[in-house]
Amino acid sequence: NGSESNNIVTAVPFLLITPDARAGAMGDAGVAVAGDVNSASINAAKLAFLDKPYGFALSYSPWLKSLVPDINLAYLSGFYKLDERNTIGASLRYFSLGQIQLTDINQQDLGISNPNELAFDVTFARSFGKEFSLGSSLRYIYSNLASGQFSSSGQVRGGNAVSIDIAGLYKTSTTMFGKDAILSAGANISNIGTKMSYSDGGQSYFLPTNFKLGGAS
C-alpha cells in the first residue's frame, strides 16, 4: 500500500568501486578486455591468459575529492603463474572514510571516528585451451564503521563476511575490416556470500552481489 519501503539495503558498497584505473575510466566496462595485474577486481578469469610469469601493482585513488578531503581507496594486487594453464593471485582493497564527527540522538558529541573497510582476496584462474578460461576469488570482508559505539540493538562492532566471485572469459582470433583482431566475451558474478551484521541481534545486510557481462574486440 506504499506505507513501507521494500528496497534492499546492502552493506560494504565500496566493493562496487573498481580499483583498476583503466576499467574505471571506461565506466567499469572491462569485463572482457585484455587482462593485466588488476584483472581479479573485475574478471578473475583474465589472469589465466597473462603472458608474464608474475606481477604486482599498487594504486591509490582519492574518492569524492571535491566534496571531502580524506576519503580514499588503496589497492594492492599481484599474481603468479604456476604453469601455462594455472594462475594464482591475491589482492588487498582498503577503503578509508576519513574522520567523521559522531553525535547521539540528542546531538551530544561522541567524539571523532575513523571508519574503514577492507577486503582480502585469494584468486585462482585456469585456462582450457587458448580460447576459454574460468576464474574464482575467495574474499574476506571487514567493515569497521562505528566499532565501540552503542545503538538500539546493542554495542556496535565491526562487521565480517565471506564471499566468492565466479568469472569466465572466451576469446578467439578473427579478421575485421581486413585486419587481425580478437573477439572476446566475459562474465563475472561478484560478492556471492554471507550477510553482514554490526551488532549481536541487530539487522543483517546483504552483500552487493553484482553481475557483469560484456564483449570486446
C-alpha positions in Angstrom: 0.0 0.0 0.0 3.0 2.3 -0.3 3.4 2.7 3.5 6.6 0.5 3.7 9.8 0.6 1.9 10.8 -2.7 0.2 14.2 -1.7 -1.3 17.2 -3.8 -0.4 19.9 -2.1 1.5 23.4 -3.6 1.1 26.5 -3.4 3.3 30.0 -2.5 2.1 29.1 -0.7 -1.2 32.9 0.1 -1.6 33.2 -3.4 -3.2 31.4 -1.9 -6.2 34.2 0.7 -6.7 36.5 -0.7 -9.4 40.1 -0.1 -8.2 41.6 -0.6 -11.8 42.1 2.8 -13.3 41.7 1.5 -16.9 38.4 -0.2 -16.2 37.2 2.7 -14.1 37.9 5.2 -16.9 35.7 3.0 -19.2 32.8 3.1 -16.9 33.6 -0.3 -15.4 33.3 -1.8 -18.9 36.4 -4.0 -18.6 35.0 -7.5 -18.0 36.1 -8.7 -21.5 39.1 -6.5 -22.4 42.7 -7.8 -22.3 43.9 -8.6 -18.8 46.5 -7.2 -16.6 47.6 -7.5 -13.0 44.4 -5.8 -11.7 42.1 -8.2 -13.6 41.0 -10.0 -10.5 39.0 -6.9 -9.4 36.7 -7.2 -12.5 37.2 -10.7 -14.0 39.5 -13.2 -12.4 39.4 -15.5 -15.4 41.6 -13.0 -17.4 44.6 -13.9 -15.2 45.0 -17.2 -16.9 45.9 -15.5 -20.2 48.6 -13.1 -18.9 52.0 -13.5 -20.7 54.3 -12.6 -17.8 55.1 -15.2 -15.1 54.3 -12.8 -12.3 53.5 -9.2 -11.5 52.1 -6.8 -8.9 50.5 -3.3 -8.8 49.7 -0.7 -6.2 47.1 2.1 -6.7 45.7 4.9 -4.6 42.5 6.8 -5.5 41.1 9.9 -3.7 37.3 9.4 -3.5 34.8 12.3 -3.9 37.7 14.7 -3.5 35.6 17.7 -4.5 33.3 17.1 -1.5 35.6 15.7 1.2 39.4 15.7 1.5 40.1 12.5 3.3 38.2 9.5 1.7 40.4 7.2 -0.4 40.7 3.7 -1.8 44.0 1.8 -1.8 44.5 -1.4 -3.8 47.4 -3.9 -3.8 47.3 -6.8 -6.2 49.6 -9.5 -7.6 49.6 -12.8 -9.5 51.9 -15.7 -10.2 51.6 -18.3 -13.0 52.0 -21.8 -11.7 52.3 -23.2 -15.2 50.9 -22.4 -18.7 47.3 -23.1 -17.6 47.1 -22.2 -13.9 47.5 -18.8 -12.2 47.1 -17.7 -8.6 46.6 -14.2 -7.3 45.9 -12.1 -4.2 44.8 -8.6 -3.5 44.0 -6.2 -0.7 41.5 -3.4 -1.0 41.4 -0.8 1.8 38.7 2.0 1.9 39.2 4.8 4.4 36.2 7.1 5.1 38.3 9.7 6.8 37.4 11.4 10.0 33.7 11.6 11.0 32.1 13.5 13.9 29.8 11.2 15.8 26.7 12.5 17.7 23.8 10.8 19.5 20.1 11.3 19.0 20.3 14.4 21.3 23.2 15.9 19.3 25.7 15.2 22.0 29.3 14.9 20.9 30.6 11.3 20.9 34.0 12.1 19.5 35.8 11.6 16.3 35.7 8.2 14.4 37.9 6.9 11.6 35.8 4.3 9.9 37.4 2.0 7.4 36.7 -1.2 5.4 38.8 -3.8 3.7 38.6 -6.8 1.5 41.3 -9.5 1.1 41.1 -11.8 -2.0 42.7 -15.1 -3.0 42.2 -15.9 -6.7 42.7 -18.9 -8.9 42.3 -18.9 -12.7 42.7 -21.8 -15.2 42.7 -21.8 -19.0 41.1 -24.6 -21.0 42.9 -24.2 -24.3 43.8 -20.9 -25.9 40.2 -19.6 -26.0 38.4 -20.2 -22.7 39.2 -19.7 -19.1 37.5 -19.7 -15.7 38.4 -17.9 -12.5 37.2 -17.6 -8.9 38.1 -15.4 -5.9 37.5 -16.1 -2.3 37.1 -12.8 -0.4 37.2 -11.9 3.3 35.4 -8.6 4.1 35.8 -6.5 7.2 33.8 -3.3 7.9 34.5 -1.1 10.9 32.1 1.8 10.7 31.4 2.7 14.4 33.0 0.0 16.5 32.6 0.5 20.2 29.6 2.8 20.0 26.1 1.8 21.1 22.8 1.6 19.2 19.3 0.4 19.9 20.4 -3.1 19.2 23.4 -3.1 21.5 27.1 -2.3 21.1 28.3 -1.7 17.6 31.1 -3.9 16.4 33.0 -4.5 13.1 31.1 -6.5 10.5 32.6 -9.6 8.9 31.6 -11.6 5.8 33.0 -14.1 3.3 32.1 -14.1 -0.4 33.2 -15.6 -3.7 33.4 -14.3 -7.3 32.9 -16.6 -10.3 34.1 -15.5 -13.7 34.6 -16.7 -17.3 36.3 -15.4 -20.4 36.1 -16.6 -24.1 38.3 -15.1 -26.8 39.0 -16.0 -30.4 41.2 -14.7 -33.2 39.4 -13.3 -36.3 39.7 -10.8 -39.1 37.8 -7.5 -39.0 38.0 -4.9 -41.8 41.0 -6.6 -43.3 43.0 -6.6 -40.0 43.7 -9.3 -37.4 41.5 -8.9 -34.3 40.5 -10.7 -31.1 36.8 -11.0 -30.2 36.1 -11.7 -26.6 33.2 -12.2 -24.2 33.4 -12.1 -20.4 31.1 -12.6 -17.4 31.6 -12.1 -13.7 29.3 -12.7 -10.7 30.9 -11.0 -7.7 30.2 -10.9 -3.9 28.1 -14.0 -3.5 28.3 -14.6 0.2 27.2 -14.3 3.8 25.2 -11.4 5.2 26.9 -8.8 7.4 25.8 -7.5 10.8 27.2 -4.8 13.0 25.8 -5.9 16.4 24.6 -9.0 18.2 20.9 -9.4 17.4 21.0 -6.5 15.0 19.8 -6.4 11.4 21.9 -8.4 8.9 22.6 -6.8 5.5 23.2 -8.4 2.1 26.5 -8.0 0.3 26.3 -6.0 -3.0 26.2 -9.0 -5.4 26.8 -7.8 -8.9 26.7 -9.4 -12.4 28.8 -8.1 -15.2 28.5 -9.3 -18.8 30.3 -7.8 -21.8 32.2 -8.1 -25.0 35.2 -6.6 -26.7 37.1 -6.6 -29.9 
